[in-house]
Amino acid sequence: MKQMIKTKKRGSLIIISGTTCAGKGSVIKKVLEDNPNMSLSISYTSRKMRKGEEEGVDYYFITREEFEQKIKNGDLLEYAKVRYGEYFGTPKDKIEDLLNEGRDVILEIDVQGAKQVKEILPETILIFIVAPSMSEIKRRIKARGAETNEQILDRFETAYREINEIPKYNYIVVNDELDEAVKKVEAIIISEKCRVDRIEEIYVENKEEIIHEFLMGKEYDNSVKTIDEALNQEKEDHTN
């Protein structure tokens, strides 16, 4: 039996951003484990590979000159030049290939990168992960035990700036308890699949199809004023 609703097979691009110590990495890892049809976007970087990192797993490692050429060619969805002059960016072609295969892609980037991507791909789903409170952020930073007071202050200032960007996102998820946060992110992705603008075709048969066409404004003879008259005309057309 032919399905009544045919939706787009193209995958969804989901950007997940968040404040420092919001636990977005843990959320993303669990979502990917639960959903084998999802892929994590791998970024280009011009920095040197570190011990334990793998090409194509952690990053695609290229030279600074190669990166700048990709910028000129328009090969990146977004990019940023960070401290020490190194580049990080999202490959446009690899994302497009995955989406066209019907795979959903998660992209973990900051608010500035999210803004760049949204301008190019307006259908991108933007999710912002936050800790339950600023005091919890402070507790999580200190629990790491590897930050100076200056670094903690810098993280706090960055967190406040990022929180001001929340209205630009489609959804916000509070990561108080990991499993619940994961469920919320997965529910968002499922609900986005049900959006009416993802419908490619609506198919109905016989009387239902004629009623649909009548209501949608199909052109009939001027004498046709009701659905019953439309049905009768369709019957006469098929008879003749």
C-alpha positions as a Markdown table, in Angstrom:
| # | Residue | x | y | z |
|---|---|---|---|---|
| 1 | Met | 0.0 | 0.0 | 0.0 |
| 2 | Lys | 1.3 | 3.4 | -1.0 |
| 3 | Gln | 2.1 | 5.6 | 2.0 |
| 4 | Met | -0.1 | 8.7 | 2.3 |
| 5 | Ile | 2.7 | 10.9 | 3.5 |
| 6 | Lys | 6.1 | 11.0 | 1.8 |
| 7 | Thr | 8.7 | 13.0 | 3.7 |
| 8 | Lys | 12.2 | 14.3 | 2.7 |
| 9 | Lys | 14.9 | 11.6 | 3.0 |
| 10 | Arg | 17.6 | 14.2 | 3.6 |
| 11 | Gly | 19.1 | 14.1 | 7.0 |
| 12 | Ser | 19.0 | 16.8 | 9.6 |
| 13 | Leu | 21.9 | 19.0 | 10.7 |
| 14 | Ile | 21.9 | 19.4 | 14.5 |
| 15 | Ile | 24.2 | 22.0 | 16.1 |
| 16 | Ile | 24.8 | 21.5 | 19.8 |
| 17 | Ser | 26.4 | 24.4 | 21.7 |
| 18 | Gly | 26.6 | 25.2 | 25.3 |
| 19 | Thr | 28.3 | 27.0 | 28.1 |
| 20 | Thr | 31.6 | 25.8 | 29.7 |
| 21 | Cys | 31.1 | 22.7 | 31.9 |
| 22 | Ala | 27.5 | 22.2 | 30.6 |
| 23 | Gly | 28.3 | 18.6 | 29.8 |
| 24 | Lys | 27.5 | 18.9 | 26.1 |
| 25 | Gly | 30.2 | 16.4 | 25.1 |
| 26 | Ser | 28.7 | 13.7 | 27.4 |
| 27 | Val | 25.2 | 14.4 | 26.0 |
| 28 | Ile | 26.5 | 14.1 | 22.4 |
| 29 | Lys | 28.3 | 10.9 | 23.1 |
| 30 | Lys | 25.2 | 9.2 | 24.5 |
| 31 | Val | 23.0 | 10.5 | 21.7 |
| 32 | Leu | 25.3 | 9.0 | 19.1 |
| 33 | Glu | 25.5 | 5.7 | 21.0 |
| 34 | Asp | 21.7 | 5.5 | 21.0 |
| 35 | Asn | 21.2 | 6.5 | 17.4 |
| 36 | Pro | 23.4 | 4.6 | 14.9 |
| 37 | Asn | 22.0 | 6.7 | 12.0 |
| 38 | Met | 23.6 | 9.8 | 13.3 |
| 39 | Ser | 27.1 | 11.0 | 12.6 |
| 40 | Leu | 29.4 | 13.4 | 14.4 |
| 41 | Ser | 30.9 | 16.1 | 12.2 |
| 42 | Ile | 34.7 | 16.1 | 12.1 |
| 43 | Ser | 36.4 | 19.5 | 11.7 |
| 44 | Tyr | 39.4 | 20.6 | 9.9 |
| 45 | Thr | 42.2 | 22.1 | 11.9 |
| 46 | Ser | 45.6 | 23.6 | 11.1 |
| 47 | Arg | 47.2 | 22.7 | 14.4 |
| 48 | Lys | 49.5 | 19.8 | 14.8 |
| 49 | Met | 48.2 | 16.4 | 15.7 |
| 50 | Arg | 48.6 | 15.6 | 19.4 |
| 51 | Lys | 49.6 | 12.3 | 21.0 |
| 52 | Gly | 46.7 | 9.9 | 21.0 |
| 53 | Glu | 44.7 | 11.7 | 18.2 |
| 54 | Glu | 43.7 | 10.1 | 15.0 |
| 55 | Glu | 43.3 | 11.6 | 11.5 |
| 56 | Gly | 39.6 | 11.6 | 10.5 |
| 57 | Val | 38.5 | 10.7 | 14.0 |
| 58 | Asp | 39.5 | 13.7 | 16.1 |
| 59 | Tyr | 40.1 | 16.1 | 13.3 |
| 60 | Tyr | 41.2 | 16.3 | 9.7 |
| 61 | Phe | 44.7 | 17.7 | 10.1 |
| 62 | Ile | 45.8 | 20.1 | 7.3 |
| 63 | Thr | 48.4 | 22.8 | 6.9 |
| 64 | Arg | 47.6 | 26.5 | 7.5 |
| 65 | Glu | 48.1 | 27.2 | 3.8 |
| 66 | Glu | 45.7 | 24.4 | 2.9 |
| 67 | Phe | 43.1 | 25.7 | 5.4 |
| 68 | Glu | 43.4 | 29.3 | 4.0 |
| 69 | Gln | 42.9 | 27.9 | 0.5 |
| 70 | Lys | 39.7 | 26.2 | 1.6 |
| 71 | Ile | 38.5 | 29.5 | 3.0 |
| 72 | Lys | 39.1 | 31.1 | -0.4 |
| 73 | Asn | 37.3 | 28.3 | -2.2 |
| 74 | Gly | 34.2 | 28.5 | 0.0 |
| 75 | Asp | 34.7 | 24.9 | 1.2 |
| 76 | Leu | 33.8 | 25.5 | 4.8 |
| 77 | Leu | 30.4 | 25.9 | 6.5 |
| 78 | Glu | 32.1 | 27.9 | 9.2 |
| 79 | Tyr | 35.6 | 28.5 | 10.6 |
| 80 | Ala | 37.4 | 30.4 | 13.3 |
| 81 | Lys | 41.0 | 31.5 | 14.0 |
| 82 | Val | 41.8 | 30.9 | 17.6 |
| 83 | Arg | 44.6 | 31.8 | 19.9 |
| 84 | Tyr | 48.1 | 31.0 | 18.6 |
| 85 | Gly | 46.8 | 31.6 | 15.1 |
| 86 | Glu | 45.4 | 28.1 | 14.4 |
| 87 | Tyr | 42.3 | 27.5 | 12.4 |
| 88 | Phe | 39.3 | 25.2 | 13.0 |
| 89 | Gly | 36.4 | 24.8 | 10.6 |
| 90 | Thr | 33.6 | 22.6 | 9.4 |
| 91 | Pro | 33.9 | 20.9 | 5.9 |
| 92 | Lys | 30.9 | 21.7 | 3.7 |
| 93 | Asp | 31.2 | 18.8 | 1.3 |
| 94 | Lys | 31.4 | 16.1 | 4.0 |
| 95 | Ile | 28.4 | 17.4 | 5.8 |
| 96 | Glu | 26.4 | 17.6 | 2.5 |
| 97 | Asp | 27.3 | 14.1 | 1.6 |
| 98 | Leu | 26.1 | 12.7 | 4.9 |
| 99 | Leu | 22.9 | 14.7 | 4.8 |
| 100 | Asn | 22.1 | 13.6 | 1.2 |
| 101 | Glu | 22.7 | 9.9 | 2.4 |
| 102 | Gly | 19.8 | 10.5 | 4.8 |
| 103 | Arg | 22.1 | 10.6 | 7.9 |
| 104 | Asp | 21.6 | 13.1 | 10.7 |
| 105 | Val | 24.7 | 15.0 | 11.6 |
| 106 | Ile | 25.6 | 16.5 | 15.0 |
| 107 | Leu | 27.9 | 19.5 | 14.9 |
| 108 | Glu | 29.4 | 20.7 | 18.2 |
| 109 | Ile | 30.5 | 24.3 | 17.8 |
| 110 | Asp | 30.3 | 27.6 | 19.6 |
| 111 | Val | 27.6 | 30.3 | 19.2 |
| 112 | Gln | 29.6 | 32.2 | 16.5 |
| 113 | Gly | 30.0 | 29.1 | 14.4 |
| 114 | Ala | 26.4 | 28.2 | 14.8 |
| 115 | Lys | 25.4 | 31.7 | 13.5 |
| 116 | Gln | 27.5 | 31.2 | 10.4 |
| 117 | Val | 26.1 | 27.7 | 9.6 |
| 118 | Lys | 22.5 | 28.9 | 10.2 |
| 119 | Glu | 23.0 | 31.6 | 7.6 |
| 120 | Ile | 24.0 | 29.0 | 5.0 |
| 121 | Leu | 21.6 | 26.2 | 6.0 |
| 122 | Pro | 18.5 | 27.8 | 7.6 |
| 123 | Glu | 17.0 | 24.4 | 8.3 |
| 124 | Thr | 19.7 | 23.6 | 10.8 |
| 125 | Ile | 18.4 | 22.7 | 14.3 |
| 126 | Leu | 20.1 | 24.7 | 17.0 |
| 127 | Ile | 20.2 | 23.2 | 20.6 |
| 128 | Phe | 21.9 | 25.0 | 23.5 |
| 129 | Ile | 23.0 | 22.9 | 26.5 |
| 130 | Val | 23.3 | 24.6 | 29.9 |
| 131 | Ala | 24.2 | 23.6 | 33.4 |
| 132 | Pro | 21.4 | 24.0 | 36.0 |
| 133 | Ser | 23.0 | 27.1 | 37.5 |
| 134 | Met | 26.1 | 29.3 | 37.5 |
| 135 | Ser | 27.0 | 27.9 | 40.9 |
| 136 | Glu | 27.0 | 24.4 | 39.4 |
| 137 | Ile | 29.3 | 25.6 | 36.6 |
| 138 | Lys | 31.7 | 27.0 | 39.2 |
| 139 | Arg | 31.6 | 23.6 | 41.1 |
| 140 | Arg | 32.3 | 21.7 | 37.9 |
| 141 | Ile | 35.2 | 23.9 | 36.9 |
| 142 | Lys | 36.8 | 23.6 | 40.3 |
| 143 | Ala | 36.2 | 19.8 | 40.3 |
| 144 | Arg | 38.5 | 19.6 | 37.4 |
| 145 | Gly | 41.3 | 20.9 | 39.5 |
| 146 | Ala | 43.3 | 22.1 | 36.6 |
| 147 | Glu | 42.3 | 25.8 | 36.3 |
| 148 | Thr | 43.9 | 28.9 | 37.8 |
| 149 | Asn | 41.7 | 31.6 | 39.3 |
| 150 | Glu | 42.3 | 33.7 | 36.2 |
| 151 | Gln | 41.2 | 30.8 | 33.9 |
| 152 | Ile | 38.1 | 30.2 | 36.0 |
| 153 | Leu | 37.2 | 33.9 | 35.8 |
| 154 | Asp | 37.7 | 33.8 | 32.0 |
| 155 | Arg | 35.5 | 30.8 | 31.7 |
| 156 | Phe | 32.8 | 32.6 | 33.7 |
| 157 | Glu | 32.9 | 35.7 | 31.6 |
| 158 | Thr | 32.6 | 33.5 | 28.4 |
| 159 | Ala | 29.7 | 31.6 | 29.9 |
| 160 | Tyr | 27.8 | 34.8 | 30.6 |
| 161 | Arg | 28.4 | 36.0 | 27.0 |
| 162 | Glu | 27.2 | 32.7 | 25.6 |
| 163 | Ile | 24.0 | 32.7 | 27.7 |
| 164 | Asn | 23.1 | 36.0 | 26.1 |
| 165 | Glu | 23.0 | 34.2 | 22.8 |
| 166 | Ile | 20.4 | 31.6 | 23.8 |
| 167 | Pro | 17.5 | 33.5 | 22.2 |
| 168 | Lys | 19.1 | 32.8 | 18.8 |
| 169 | Tyr | 18.7 | 29.0 | 19.3 |
| 170 | Asn | 15.7 | 26.9 | 18.6 |
| 171 | Tyr | 15.9 | 24.8 | 21.9 |
| 172 | Ile | 17.5 | 24.9 | 25.3 |
| 173 | Val | 18.2 | 21.8 | 27.4 |
| 174 | Val | 19.2 | 21.9 | 31.0 |
| 175 | Asn | 21.8 | 19.2 | 31.8 |
| 176 | Asp | 21.0 | 18.5 | 35.4 |
| 177 | Glu | 20.8 | 14.7 | 34.9 |
| 178 | Leu | 22.5 | 13.2 | 31.9 |
| 179 | Asp | 19.9 | 10.6 | 30.9 |
| 180 | Glu | 17.1 | 13.1 | 31.0 |
| 181 | Ala | 19.1 | 15.7 | 29.0 |
| 182 | Val | 19.8 | 13.0 | 26.4 |
| 183 | Lys | 16.1 | 12.1 | 26.2 |
| 184 | Lys | 15.2 | 15.7 | 25.6 |
| 185 | Val | 17.7 | 16.1 | 22.8 |
| 186 | Glu | 16.5 | 12.9 | 21.1 |
| 187 | Ala | 12.9 | 14.1 | 21.5 |
| 188 | Ile | 13.7 | 17.4 | 19.8 |
| 189 | Ile | 15.3 | 15.6 | 16.8 |
| 190 | Ile | 12.3 | 13.2 | 16.5 |
| 191 | Ser | 9.8 | 16.1 | 16.6 |
| 192 | Glu | 11.8 | 18.0 | 13.9 |
| 193 | Lys | 11.3 | 15.0 | 11.6 |
| 194 | Cys | 7.5 | 15.5 | 11.9 |
| 195 | Arg | 7.5 | 19.1 | 10.7 |
| 196 | Val | 5.0 | 19.8 | 7.9 |
| 197 | Asp | 7.7 | 21.5 | 5.8 |
| 198 | Arg | 9.5 | 18.1 | 5.5 |
| 199 | Ile | 6.6 | 16.7 | 3.5 |
| 200 | Glu | 7.3 | 16.1 | -0.2 |
| 201 | Glu | 4.0 | 14.5 | -1.2 |
| 202 | Ile | 0.6 | 13.7 | 0.1 |
| 203 | Tyr | -1.2 | 10.8 | -1.6 |
| 204 | Val | -4.9 | 9.8 | -1.0 |
| 205 | Glu | -7.1 | 7.6 | -3.1 |
| 206 | Asn | -10.6 | 7.9 | -4.7 |
| 207 | Lys | -13.1 | 10.0 | -2.9 |
| 208 | Glu | -10.5 | 11.3 | -0.3 |
| 209 | Glu | -8.2 | 12.3 | -3.1 |
| 210 | Ile | -11.0 | 14.2 | -5.0 |
| 211 | Ile | -12.1 | 15.9 | -1.8 |
| 212 | His | -8.5 | 17.0 | -1.1 |
| 213 | Glu | -8.2 | 18.4 | -4.6 |
| 214 | Phe | -11.5 | 20.2 | -4.3 |
| 215 | Leu | -10.5 | 21.8 | -1.1 |
| 216 | Met | -7.1 | 22.7 | -2.4 |
| 217 | Gly | -8.7 | 24.6 | -5.3 |
| 218 | Lys | -8.5 | 22.2 | -8.3 |
| 219 | Glu | -10.3 | 23.8 | -11.3 |
| 220 | Tyr | -13.7 | 22.3 | -12.0 |
| 221 | Asp | -16.6 | 23.3 | -14.3 |
| 222 | Asn | -18.2 | 26.5 | -13.2 |
| 223 | Ser | -21.3 | 24.6 | -12.2 |
| 224 | Val | -19.4 | 22.7 | -9.5 |
| 225 | Lys | -20.1 | 24.2 | -6.1 |
| 226 | Thr | -20.0 | 21.3 | -3.7 |
| 227 | Ile | -17.9 | 18.2 | -3.0 |
| 228 | Asp | -20.7 | 15.9 | -4.2 |
| 229 | Glu | -20.8 | 17.8 | -7.5 |
| 230 | Ala | -17.1 | 17.5 | -7.8 |
| 231 | Leu | -17.4 | 13.7 | -7.3 |
| 232 | Asn | -20.1 | 13.5 | -10.0 |
| 233 | Gln | -18.0 | 15.4 | -12.5 |
| 234 | Glu | -15.0 | 13.1 | -11.9 |
| 235 | Lys | -17.3 | 10.1 | -12.5 |
| 236 | Glu | -18.6 | 11.7 | -15.8 |
| 237 | Asp | -15.0 | 12.5 | -16.9 |
| 238 | His | -13.9 | 8.9 | -16.4 |
| 239 | Thr | -17.1 | 7.6 | -18.2 |
| 240 | Asn | -16.5 | 9.8 | -21.2 |
